[in-house]
């Protein structure tokens, strides 16, 4: 169950980035569950990671390796998170890095590992190492779609986005894949995202873009309010397009930023559309708040409310649940007579109660759609924020109750 067609785009190859897929059989025999991403020498990588203090061993290793030498390979496994595994988990992650380094003829410090799956179980190093030759033999610039499938866990479909733009006469390609369906909440989500471009981006600009765009996309989605141990979103610039280095002062930077923003958002939205058991894609907009934090507090209180989310699943315009969530969001001095709450183009709340022109039939017409917008106008400032979420269905409970079986 998912919202929208969910078809993969035609991926534009990114010069200097090749992807290979293998089958380690970590959770299911024969499953394609191992992905290797090879980067051309000189490629630059920046990323954002989970803020969960129980972050997984591969998160620690990737952070450490990024602070050292230039990355040459990304190694991604599904079926096992290698989280909550203590010192042995660190050793296992490093062992996988060393094994890939030995096969590829690079240093272990140039390998960035990523894992996703069940928490608390030892990483099956032997299975991963045995599948490395298969993945390395498979590397190709054209294997984005295969890699999108290879990083899935409870996802029902692969997720990808791709763009090509012209920058100063150079054709720049951008392609990305993501995974995630549950345990999704900002900071970031139980998600992995890999976006690559062949643009030549200065390191400080790459780091700034990674943080800025990740905050406005992957850190604005929520499925269930849980924060994973393994989240990572990596932005790669291979520099193979042949164009000049893009710095903070480059006239071409705004155009590149906008293309990257579109890819980040498309990949983040794809996660919400494929939320575990999701039947609705919901945009929550908060306008005229006094601060970003205030706007987000209101948006997330509504987005995380089980009563709101179950009403969304039932297509029930039970607007009182939205009103109650706004009221408990912790906004000091909230003027109940000033704010308005809208469901699509239908005003639900005005002057402290149900809008005079509201009717159940109009509210029902909005709720019957797959894509819904809830807009809360606080009328007390000039800050607006937006988050994306989905409903809670019976299937969400089933998927998570049976996750390890």
C-alpha positions as CSV (number, residue, x, y, z in Angstrom):
1,X,0.0,0.0,0.0
2,X,1.4,3.4,-1.0
3,X,0.2,6.8,-2.3
4,X,0.7,7.7,-5.9
5,X,2.1,5.7,-8.8
6,X,5.7,5.5,-7.5
7,X,7.3,4.8,-10.8
8,X,11.1,5.3,-11.0
9,X,12.4,8.1,-13.3
10,X,14.8,7.6,-16.2
11,X,18.1,8.0,-14.3
12,X,20.8,10.2,-15.9
13,X,24.2,8.5,-15.4
14,X,26.5,10.6,-13.2
15,X,30.0,10.6,-14.6
16,X,32.5,9.2,-12.0
17,X,29.8,7.2,-10.0
18,X,29.2,3.5,-10.6
19,X,26.8,1.3,-8.7
20,X,26.9,-2.5,-8.2
21,X,24.5,-4.9,-6.5
22,X,25.0,-8.2,-4.9
23,X,23.1,-10.8,-2.9
24,X,24.4,-11.5,0.6
25,X,21.2,-13.2,1.8
26,X,21.4,-11.4,5.1
27,X,17.7,-11.8,5.9
28,X,16.3,-13.7,2.9
29,X,18.3,-16.1,0.7
30,X,18.8,-14.7,-2.8
31,X,17.7,-11.2,-1.9
32,X,19.6,-8.4,-3.6
33,X,20.7,-6.7,-0.3
34,X,24.2,-5.4,-0.9
35,X,25.1,-2.2,-2.9
36,X,28.5,-0.8,-3.7
37,X,28.9,2.7,-5.0
38,X,32.3,3.4,-6.6
39,X,33.5,7.0,-6.8
40,X,36.1,8.4,-9.1
41,X,39.3,9.7,-7.5
42,X,38.9,13.2,-6.3
43,X,35.2,12.9,-5.6
44,X,33.9,14.8,-2.6
45,X,31.3,13.7,-0.1
46,X,29.3,15.5,2.6
47,X,26.5,14.1,4.7
48,X,24.0,14.4,7.5
49,X,23.3,11.7,10.1
50,X,20.9,10.5,12.7
51,X,21.0,12.4,16.1
52,X,19.9,9.2,17.9
53,X,22.5,8.8,20.7
54,X,22.4,5.0,20.1
55,X,23.6,5.6,16.5
56,X,24.8,2.5,14.7
57,X,28.4,1.4,14.2
58,X,28.5,2.3,10.5
59,X,27.4,5.8,11.3
60,X,30.4,6.2,13.6
61,X,32.8,4.7,11.1
62,X,31.5,6.8,8.2
63,X,31.8,10.0,10.2
64,X,35.4,9.1,11.1
65,X,36.4,8.2,7.6
66,X,34.8,11.3,6.1
67,X,37.1,13.4,8.5
68,X,40.1,11.6,7.0
69,X,40.9,10.7,3.5
70,X,38.8,11.2,0.3
71,X,36.0,8.5,-0.1
72,X,36.3,6.0,-2.9
73,X,33.5,3.5,-2.1
74,X,30.2,3.4,-0.3
75,X,29.1,0.0,1.1
76,X,25.4,-0.5,1.9
77,X,23.8,-3.6,3.4
78,X,20.1,-4.2,4.3
79,X,18.6,-6.7,6.6
80,X,20.9,-5.8,9.6
81,X,21.4,-2.4,11.1
82,X,24.6,-3.2,13.1
83,X,23.1,-1.0,15.8
84,X,23.1,-1.8,19.5
85,X,26.0,-4.1,18.9
86,X,28.7,-2.4,21.0
87,X,32.4,-2.7,20.3
88,X,31.9,-5.8,18.2
89,X,29.7,-3.8,15.9
90,X,32.5,-1.4,15.3
91,X,34.9,-4.2,14.6
92,X,32.5,-5.8,12.1
93,X,31.9,-2.5,10.2
94,X,35.6,-2.0,10.0
95,X,36.1,-5.6,8.8
96,X,33.7,-5.0,6.0
97,X,35.5,-1.8,5.0
98,X,38.8,-3.6,5.0
99,X,37.5,-6.5,2.9
100,X,36.1,-4.1,0.3
101,X,39.3,-2.1,0.3
102,X,41.4,-5.3,-0.3
103,X,39.2,-6.2,-3.3
104,X,39.2,-2.7,-4.8
105,X,42.9,-1.9,-4.1
106,X,42.1,1.2,-2.0
107,X,42.6,2.0,1.7
108,X,40.0,1.0,4.3
109,X,39.7,4.6,5.4
110,X,38.3,5.5,2.0
111,X,35.3,3.2,2.5
112,X,32.0,4.6,3.9
113,X,29.7,1.8,5.4
114,X,26.0,2.0,5.8
115,X,23.6,-0.5,7.2
116,X,19.8,-0.7,7.7
117,X,17.6,-3.4,9.1
118,X,17.0,-5.1,12.4
119,X,18.6,-3.5,15.5
120,X,20.6,-5.5,18.0
121,X,21.7,-8.5,16.0
122,X,25.4,-9.1,15.0
123,X,26.3,-8.1,11.5
124,X,26.8,-11.2,9.3
125,X,30.3,-10.2,8.2
126,X,31.0,-13.4,6.4
127,X,27.9,-13.1,4.2
128,X,28.7,-9.5,3.3
129,X,32.3,-10.3,2.5
130,X,31.4,-13.3,0.3
131,X,29.0,-11.1,-1.8
132,X,31.5,-8.3,-2.4
133,X,33.0,-9.8,-5.6
134,X,29.6,-10.1,-7.1
135,X,28.7,-6.5,-6.3
136,X,32.0,-5.2,-7.6
137,X,31.7,-7.1,-10.8
138,X,28.3,-5.5,-11.4
139,X,29.4,-1.8,-11.1
140,X,27.9,0.4,-13.8
141,X,26.9,4.1,-14.3
142,X,23.5,2.8,-15.3
143,X,22.6,0.8,-12.2
144,X,20.7,3.4,-10.3
145,X,17.4,1.6,-10.5
146,X,18.9,-1.7,-9.4
147,X,20.6,0.1,-6.5
148,X,17.3,1.7,-5.5
149,X,15.8,-1.8,-5.1
150,X,18.9,-3.1,-3.4
151,X,18.7,-0.7,-0.4
152,X,15.0,-1.4,0.4
153,X,13.8,-2.9,3.7
154,X,10.1,-2.6,4.5
155,X,9.7,-0.3,1.5
156,X,7.1,-1.5,-1.0
157,X,8.8,0.2,-4.0
158,X,12.1,1.7,-4.9
159,X,12.6,5.4,-4.7
160,X,14.6,7.6,-7.0
161,X,14.9,11.1,-8.7
162,X,17.1,12.5,-11.4
163,X,17.7,15.8,-13.2
164,X,19.9,17.3,-15.9
165,X,20.6,21.0,-16.1
166,X,22.9,23.3,-18.1
167,X,25.5,25.2,-16.1
168,X,27.6,27.6,-18.1
169,X,27.4,25.4,-21.2
170,X,28.1,22.2,-19.3
171,X,25.5,19.5,-18.9
172,X,25.3,18.6,-15.2
173,X,23.6,15.3,-14.1
174,X,22.0,14.7,-10.7
175,X,20.7,11.3,-9.6
176,X,19.6,10.0,-6.2
177,X,18.0,7.1,-4.4
178,X,16.5,6.7,-1.0
179,X,14.9,4.1,1.3
180,X,12.6,4.3,4.2
181,X,9.1,3.5,5.2
182,X,8.8,3.4,9.0
183,X,10.6,4.7,12.1
184,X,10.5,8.0,10.3
185,X,10.9,11.2,12.2
186,X,13.2,14.2,11.8
187,X,16.7,13.8,13.2
188,X,16.4,12.1,10.6
189,X,14.4,8.9,9.8
190,X,15.1,5.2,9.4
191,X,16.3,6.2,6.0
192,X,19.2,6.2,3.7
193,X,19.7,8.7,0.9
194,X,22.4,8.9,-1.7
195,X,22.4,11.9,-4.1
196,X,25.3,12.3,-6.7
197,X,26.2,14.9,-9.2
198,X,29.1,15.2,-11.6
199,X,29.3,19.0,-10.9
200,X,32.6,20.2,-9.4
201,X,31.5,21.6,-6.1
202,X,33.9,23.2,-3.5
203,X,34.0,21.2,-0.2
204,X,32.6,24.0,1.9
205,X,29.7,24.6,-0.5
206,X,29.0,20.8,-0.7
207,X,28.8,20.6,3.1
208,X,26.5,23.7,3.2
209,X,24.2,22.3,0.5
210,X,24.0,18.9,2.2
211,X,23.0,20.5,5.5
212,X,20.6,23.1,4.1
213,X,18.8,20.8,1.7
214,X,18.7,17.8,4.1
215,X,17.1,20.0,6.8
216,X,14.4,21.2,4.4
217,X,13.6,17.8,3.0
218,X,14.5,14.6,4.9
219,X,14.3,16.5,8.2
220,X,10.8,17.7,7.4
221,X,9.1,14.2,7.0
222,X,7.6,12.0,9.7
223,X,5.7,8.8,9.6
224,X,5.4,7.6,13.2
225,X,7.5,9.9,15.5
226,X,10.3,7.4,15.9
227,X,14.0,8.3,15.2
228,X,16.2,5.6,13.8
229,X,19.8,4.7,14.8
230,X,21.1,4.5,11.2
231,X,19.9,7.5,9.2
232,X,22.3,9.0,6.7
233,X,21.9,11.2,3.7
234,X,25.0,11.6,1.5
235,X,25.7,14.2,-1.2
236,X,28.4,13.3,-3.6
237,X,30.1,15.5,-6.2
238,X,32.4,13.6,-8.6
239,X,33.6,16.7,-10.3
240,X,33.7,14.8,-13.6
241,X,31.6,17.2,-15.7
242,X,34.6,19.2,-16.7
243,X,33.2,22.5,-15.5
244,X,34.9,25.0,-13.2
245,X,34.7,24.6,-9.4
246,X,31.4,26.0,-8.0
247,X,32.1,28.2,-5.0
248,X,29.9,30.2,-2.7
249,X,30.3,33.2,-5.1
250,X,29.6,31.3,-8.4
251,X,26.7,32.8,-10.4
252,X,25.7,29.2,-11.3
253,X,25.2,28.1,-7.6
254,X,21.5,29.1,-7.3
255,X,20.5,27.1,-10.4
256,X,22.4,24.0,-9.1
257,X,21.0,24.5,-5.6
258,X,17.4,24.5,-7.0
259,X,18.0,21.3,-9.0
260,X,19.4,19.6,-6.0
261,X,16.6,20.9,-3.8
262,X,14.1,19.3,-6.2
263,X,15.9,15.9,-6.0
264,X,16.1,16.0,-2.2
265,X,12.4,16.8,-1.9
266,X,11.3,14.2,-4.4
267,X,13.3,11.5,-2.5
268,X,11.9,12.6,0.9
269,X,8.3,12.8,-0.4
270,X,8.7,9.3,-1.9
271,X,9.5,8.0,1.6
272,X,6.3,9.5,3.0
273,X,4.2,8.2,0.1
274,X,5.6,4.7,0.9
275,X,5.1,5.0,4.6
276,X,4.3,1.7,6.2
277,X,0.6,1.1,5.5
278,X,0.2,4.7,4.1
279,X,-3.0,5.6,2.2
280,X,-2.7,9.4,2.4
281,X,0.1,11.9,1.6
282,X,-0.4,14.8,4.0
283,X,1.2,18.3,3.8
284,X,1.0,20.3,7.0
285,X,1.6,24.0,6.6
286,X,1.9,26.4,9.5
287,X,2.0,30.1,8.5
288,X,2.5,33.4,10.4
289,X,4.3,31.9,13.3
290,X,6.8,33.9,15.4
291,X,9.7,31.5,14.8
292,X,10.7,28.4,12.9
293,X,10.6,26.4,16.1
294,X,7.1,27.5,16.9
295,X,5.9,26.6,13.4
296,X,7.5,23.2,13.6
297,X,6.1,22.5,17.1
298,X,2.6,23.1,15.8
299,X,3.2,21.1,12.6
300,X,4.7,18.1,14.3
301,X,2.1,18.0,17.1
302,X,-0.5,17.6,14.4
303,X,1.6,15.2,12.3
304,X,2.3,12.9,15.3
305,X,-1.2,12.8,16.7
306,X,-2.5,9.2,16.5
307,X,-6.0,10.6,16.6
308,X,-5.4,12.9,13.6
309,X,-3.6,10.1,11.7
310,X,-6.3,7.5,12.3
311,X,-9.0,10.0,11.2
312,X,-7.0,10.6,8.0
313,X,-6.9,6.8,7.4
314,X,-10.7,6.7,7.9
315,X,-11.2,9.8,5.6
316,X,-13.1,11.2,8.5
317,X,-13.2,15.1,8.6
318,X,-13.0,15.0,12.4
319,X,-11.6,18.5,12.6
320,X,-11.8,18.6,16.4
321,X,-8.8,16.3,16.6
322,X,-6.7,18.8,14.6
323,X,-7.9,21.7,16.8
324,X,-7.0,19.8,19.9
325,X,-3.5,19.0,18.6
326,X,-2.9,22.7,17.7
327,X,-4.1,23.6,21.2
328,X,-1.6,21.3,23.0
329,X,1.4,22.3,20.8
330,X,2.8,24.5,23.6
331,X,2.5,27.9,21.9
332,X,2.5,30.6,24.6
333,X,-0.1,33.3,24.3
334,X,-1.9,31.7,21.4
335,X,-4.9,33.9,20.3
336,X,-7.6,31.3,19.6
337,X,-9.9,33.9,18.0
338,X,-7.2,35.0,15.5
339,X,-6.0,31.7,14.2
340,X,-7.5,29.7,11.3
341,X,-7.3,26.0,10.5
342,X,-7.9,24.9,6.9
343,X,-8.4,21.4,5.3
344,X,-7.5,22.0,1.7
345,X,-9.6,24.9,0.6
346,X,-12.2,24.5,3.4
347,X,-11.9,26.6,6.5
348,X,-12.5,24.4,9.6
349,X,-11.8,26.8,12.4
350,X,-12.3,30.6,12.7
351,X,-13.0,32.9,15.6
352,X,-12.2,30.2,18.2
353,X,-14.6,27.6,16.9
354,X,-16.1,25.9,13.8
355,X,-16.1,28.2,10.8
356,X,-19.5,29.5,10.0
357,X,-19.4,28.4,6.4
358,X,-18.0,24.9,7.2
359,X,-20.1,21.9,6.2
360,X,-19.4,18.2,6.7
361,X,-19.8,17.5,3.0
362,X,-17.1,20.0,2.0
363,X,-14.7,18.6,4.6
364,X,-15.5,15.0,3.5
365,X,-14.8,15.9,-0.2
366,X,-11.2,17.0,0.8
367,X,-10.7,14.0,3.1
368,X,-11.7,11.5,0.4
369,X,-8.6,12.4,-1.7
370,X,-5.2,10.7,-1.5
371,X,-3.3,13.9,-1.1
372,X,-4.4,16.3,1.7
373,X,-3.2,19.7,3.0
374,X,-3.8,20.9,6.5
375,X,-3.0,24.6,6.9
376,X,-2.8,26.3,10.3
377,X,-2.5,30.1,10.1
378,X,-1.4,31.3,13.5
379,X,-1.6,35.0,12.6
380,X,1.1,36.1,15.0
381,X,4.3,36.4,13.0
382,X,5.9,36.1,9.6
383,X,7.4,32.6,9.6
384,X,6.1,29.7,7.7
385,X,7.1,26.0,7.7
386,X,5.9,22.8,6.1
387,X,6.2,19.2,7.0
388,X,5.0,16.0,5.3
389,X,3.4,12.9,6.9
390,X,0.9,10.2,6.2
391,X,-2.0,8.4,8.0
392,X,-1.9,5.4,10.4
393,X,-3.6,2.3,8.9
394,X,-4.2,-1.3,10.1
395,X,-1.2,-2.3,7.9
396,X,1.2,-0.1,9.9
397,X,0.6,-2.2,13.0
398,X,0.8,-5.5,11.1
399,X,4.0,-4.6,9.3
400,X,5.8,-3.6,12.5
401,X,4.3,-6.4,14.6
402,X,5.6,-8.9,12.1
403,X,8.9,-7.2,11.2
404,X,11.2,-9.9,12.6
405,X,9.1,-12.9,11.6
